[in-house]
Amino acid sequence: MFESGSCASVKNVIGFVKNVIGFVKNVIGFVKNVIGFVKNVIGFVKNVIGFVKNVIGFDLFKNAYLYERSAPTRRCFCYFLK
């Protein structure tokens, strides 16, 4: 009986160790997920900043392009009027 009891005790210890290992693996997985989530948030913020820069840059470029484009047209039109 003592041997069967110690065998059961050893099985319990092995089961406990397996549970602890599983728990540690879950904690490591959770930490990896948190790190991945933070990386995604940082990437999202960078994308939003890049998008805003692109919109502002496009507006500035569009305005500059239209202004530069309209200036020679005005000059040519004025030239033909003279």
GISULDA-V778453 format. One record per residue. N is the residue number from 1. RES is the residue in one letter. PSI is psi in degrees with one decimal (* if undefined). Layout:
((N | RES | PSI) (N | RES | PSI))
This chain:
((1 | M | -37.8) (2 | F | -38.7) (3 | E | -42.7) (4 | S | -35.4) (5 | G | -43.5) (6 | S | -32.2) (7 | C | -43.6) (8 | A | -38.7) (9 | S | -42.4) (10 | V | -42.1) (11 | K | -40.7) (12 | N | -42.1) (13 | V | -43.2) (14 | I | -43.6) (15 | G | -40.9) (16 | F | -44.2) (17 | V | -41.7) (18 | K | -41.1) (19 | N | -42.0) (20 | V | -43.7) (21 | I | -43.0) (22 | G | -40.7) (23 | F | -43.9) (24 | V | -42.0) (25 | K | -41.3) (26 | N | -41.0) (27 | V | -43.9) (28 | I | -43.4) (29 | G | -40.3) (30 | F | -44.0) (31 | V | -41.8) (32 | K | -41.6) (33 | N | -41.0) (34 | V | -44.4) (35 | I | -43.7) (36 | G | -40.1) (37 | F | -44.1) (38 | V | -41.8) (39 | K | -40.6) (40 | N | -41.1) (41 | V | -43.9) (42 | I | -43.5) (43 | G | -39.0) (44 | F | -44.8) (45 | V | -42.2) (46 | K | -40.4) (47 | N | -41.4) (48 | V | -44.5) (49 | I | -43.9) (50 | G | -39.6) (51 | F | -45.3) (52 | V | -42.7) (53 | K | -41.2) (54 | N | -41.6) (55 | V | -46.6) (56 | I | -45.3) (57 | G | -39.9) (58 | F | -43.0) (59 | D | -45.3) (60 | L | -43.9) (61 | F | -43.3) (62 | K | -45.9) (63 | N | -43.7) (64 | A | -42.3) (65 | Y | -45.0) (66 | L | -39.4) (67 | Y | -46.7) (68 | E | -36.5) (69 | R | -36.7) (70 | S | -27.5) (71 | A | -50.2) (72 | P | -33.7) (73 | T | -43.8) (74 | R | -40.7) (75 | R | -44.1) (76 | C | -43.0) (77 | F | -42.6) (78 | C | -36.6) (79 | Y | -41.5) (80 | F | -28.8) (81 | L | -33.9) (82 | K | *))
